[in-house]
Amino acid sequence: MILPTYGRSDKDIVNGEVQMISTENSMGVVQHSQGMLDPVSNNLVNEAQIVCRMAMATLGSRAVVNWQRYHDSYDAIRDDIEQCIPGFEDYNKRVREKGGFYLPNAARDEQRFAKQYDYRAPFTITEIPDNRLADDEYMMATTRTHDQFNTTIYGLDDRYRGIHNERRVVFMNQKDIGKAGFKTGDKVDLFNYDDGIERIAPLFIIVAYPIPEKKYGYLFPGNECAGICKQRSKRKQYARFKICKNKNQET
């Protein structure tokens, strides 16, 4: 489903008031962000409004949440976040300050480490996985595109790797493509047989890319086989996949 929402670079004006979102960066700093560009359409609304309108349409008079209040102002959402999550006191005030504010960090703020480690940060040693592959097996890697935020996808282009209007692609080393009898553009299915169970992610397009041999990459999310990886850490082995030509190349 593609919903008509703003991008972060778009001006977000609700009831004549310019809205601003708040984000957390990789350093644990919460700061505000405000779009500067005119939206491409007057029919766009922000993500919070989409959620609130769906809730109001679905629940109607049964709702116990004031969805209209959240619909009309990001500040209202932040006010209630402040009431629920430690570290967000004076949220709307502090998020407007230059540089934002740091979220609580017990290790940094209180030097709170476990007694059994003499109050020091523990380090662990992890065994290297035994990644033995058959001739027709590959290890999987995942990547993201510029046009997505976490698992939210805003577009079908991957500008970094030259992909346009498509996400269902599998990146392979050119040597692997030749050895397997494939060519760029072939449609293939991905197979996994861990634990004696066949799992199939159908219909991916091969794209030649300078990835290490015996590895393949795909755009996350998008590969249903990825779900089998959840138990791999217990067996000290990465998931292994086979790549076979799709039976219907015209699909």
C-alpha positions in Angstrom: 0.0 0.0 0.0 1.3 3.4 -0.9 -0.1 6.3 1.1 -0.1 10.0 0.1 2.3 11.3 2.8 4.9 14.1 3.0 8.6 13.5 2.9 10.8 15.0 5.6 11.9 17.8 3.2 8.3 18.9 2.6 6.6 21.8 4.5 4.0 20.4 6.9 1.3 22.9 7.7 -1.7 22.0 9.8 -4.5 24.5 10.5 -2.1 27.3 9.4 0.7 26.2 11.8 4.0 24.9 10.5 4.7 21.5 12.1 8.0 20.0 13.0 8.9 16.4 13.6 11.4 15.2 16.2 14.0 12.5 15.5 16.7 10.6 17.4 20.1 10.4 15.7 22.7 7.6 16.1 24.3 9.4 19.1 21.1 9.3 21.2 20.3 13.0 20.6 16.7 14.0 20.0 16.3 17.1 17.8 13.8 18.7 15.6 13.5 18.6 11.8 11.4 20.9 9.6 10.8 20.7 5.8 11.5 23.6 3.6 10.1 22.5 0.2 6.5 22.9 -1.2 4.8 19.5 -1.4 4.2 18.1 -4.8 0.5 17.9 -4.2 -2.1 19.6 -2.0 -3.6 16.1 -1.4 -0.7 15.0 0.8 -0.9 14.8 4.6 1.6 13.8 7.3 2.0 10.3 8.6 0.4 11.0 12.0 -2.7 12.3 10.2 -3.0 9.2 8.1 -2.8 7.0 11.3 -5.3 9.2 13.1 -7.8 9.3 10.3 -7.7 5.6 10.0 -8.3 5.3 13.7 -11.2 7.7 13.7 -12.8 6.1 10.7 -12.4 2.6 12.2 -13.3 3.3 15.8 -15.7 6.3 15.6 -17.4 6.9 18.9 -15.8 3.8 20.4 -12.4 5.5 20.5 -11.0 6.1 24.0 -8.1 8.2 22.5 -8.5 11.8 21.4 -7.2 11.1 17.9 -8.2 14.5 16.6 -5.8 16.1 19.1 -2.9 14.1 17.8 -4.1 14.7 14.2 -3.9 18.5 14.6 -0.5 18.9 16.3 2.8 17.0 16.7 3.2 19.0 20.0 0.2 17.1 21.4 1.9 13.8 20.6 5.1 14.9 22.2 3.2 16.1 25.3 1.9 12.6 25.9 5.3 11.0 25.1 6.6 13.1 27.9 4.1 11.6 30.3 5.1 8.0 29.3 8.8 7.8 28.7 11.5 8.8 31.2 14.0 11.3 29.8 11.5 13.3 27.8 10.7 15.9 30.4 9.9 19.4 28.9 10.0 17.6 25.5 8.5 20.4 23.4 10.8 23.0 25.0 14.0 21.0 24.8 13.5 19.7 21.3 13.4 23.3 20.0 16.7 24.2 21.6 19.8 24.2 19.3 21.3 20.8 19.2 18.4 19.1 20.9 18.9 17.0 24.0 20.5 13.7 24.9 18.4 10.7 25.9 19.2 9.0 29.3 22.1 6.5 29.1 22.7 4.6 32.3 26.2 3.5 31.4 27.2 7.1 30.6 25.2 9.0 33.2 25.5 6.6 36.2 28.4 4.3 35.2 25.9 1.5 35.9 27.7 -1.7 35.2 27.2 -5.1 36.7 28.9 -5.9 40.0 30.2 -9.2 38.7 32.3 -7.3 36.2 33.8 -5.0 38.9 31.6 -2.2 37.5 33.4 -2.2 34.2 32.1 -2.7 30.7 32.3 -6.4 29.8 33.6 -7.6 26.5 32.6 -11.0 25.0 34.4 -13.2 22.5 32.3 -14.7 19.8 33.2 -17.8 17.8 33.6 -17.4 14.1 30.6 -19.1 12.3 31.3 -22.3 10.3 30.2 -21.1 6.9 30.8 -24.1 4.6 29.0 -23.7 1.4 28.2 -26.2 -1.3 29.0 -25.3 -4.9 25.4 -24.1 -5.5 25.0 -22.3 -2.2 25.4 -18.6 -1.3 25.3 -16.5 1.8 22.9 -13.7 2.0 23.6 -10.0 2.8 21.0 -7.2 3.1 21.1 -3.5 2.3 18.8 -0.6 2.2 18.1 2.1 -0.4 18.2 5.9 -0.1 14.4 6.1 -0.4 13.6 4.2 2.8 13.7 4.9 6.5 14.2 1.7 8.5 11.5 -0.6 6.9 9.3 2.2 5.6 9.7 2.4 1.8 9.1 5.7 0.0 10.3 4.9 -3.5 11.4 2.0 -5.8 14.8 3.5 -6.8 18.2 2.5 -5.4 20.3 5.4 -6.6 23.4 4.0 -5.0 23.4 0.9 -7.1 21.7 2.1 -10.3 18.3 0.4 -9.8 15.2 2.1 -11.0 11.5 1.3 -10.3 12.3 -2.1 -8.8 13.2 -3.5 -5.4 12.9 -7.3 -6.1 16.5 -7.7 -7.2 19.4 -10.0 -6.2 22.9 -8.6 -6.4 25.5 -11.2 -7.5 29.2 -11.2 -8.4 29.7 -11.4 -12.2 31.8 -14.6 -11.8 29.1 -16.3 -9.8 26.5 -15.3 -12.5 28.6 -16.9 -15.2 29.4 -20.1 -13.2 25.7 -20.6 -12.4 24.8 -20.2 -16.1 22.8 -17.0 -15.5 23.0 -13.6 -17.1 22.1 -10.2 -15.8 18.4 -9.7 -16.0 17.5 -13.3 -15.5 14.5 -13.9 -13.1 15.4 -16.4 -10.3 13.9 -17.9 -7.1 15.8 -18.1 -3.8 15.7 -21.4 -1.9 16.6 -22.3 1.7 16.5 -25.8 3.2 17.6 -25.3 6.8 16.1 -27.8 9.2 14.9 -29.9 6.3 12.2 -27.3 5.4 12.0 -25.8 1.9 11.5 -22.0 1.9 11.1 -20.1 -1.3 11.3 -16.4 -2.1 10.1 -16.2 -5.7 10.9 -14.0 -8.7 14.0 -11.8 -8.2 16.0 -10.1 -11.0 19.7 -10.7 -11.2 21.9 -7.6 -11.1 25.6 -7.8 -11.6 27.4 -6.0 -8.7 30.9 -6.1 -7.2 29.9 -8.1 -4.2 32.3 -10.9 -2.9 32.0 -14.2 -4.6 29.6 -16.8 -3.1 27.6 -14.0 -1.6 24.4 -12.3 -2.8 22.7 -9.2 -1.7 19.1 -8.0 -1.7 17.1 -4.9 -0.6 15.6 -5.2 2.9 12.7 -5.7 3.4 11.7 -7.8 0.5 13.0 -11.4 1.0 10.6 -13.7 2.7 13.4 -16.2 3.3 15.0 -13.8 5.7 12.7 -15.1 8.4 14.7 -18.3 8.7 17.7 -16.5 10.1 16.2 -16.0 13.6 17.7 -19.3 15.0 21.0 -19.2 13.2 23.0 -17.8 16.2 22.3 -20.9 18.2 23.9 -23.1 15.5 26.8 -20.8 14.9 26.1 -20.8 11.2 24.7 -18.2 8.8 21.8 -19.0 6.5 22.6 -20.6 3.2 20.6 -20.1 0.0 20.4 -21.6 -3.4 19.5 -19.6 -6.5 17.5 -21.2 -9.3 16.1 -19.8 -12.5 12.5 -18.9 -12.3 10.3 -21.3 -14.4 8.3 -18.4 -15.9 10.8 -15.9 -17.3 8.0 -13.8 -18.8 6.3 -13.1 -15.4 
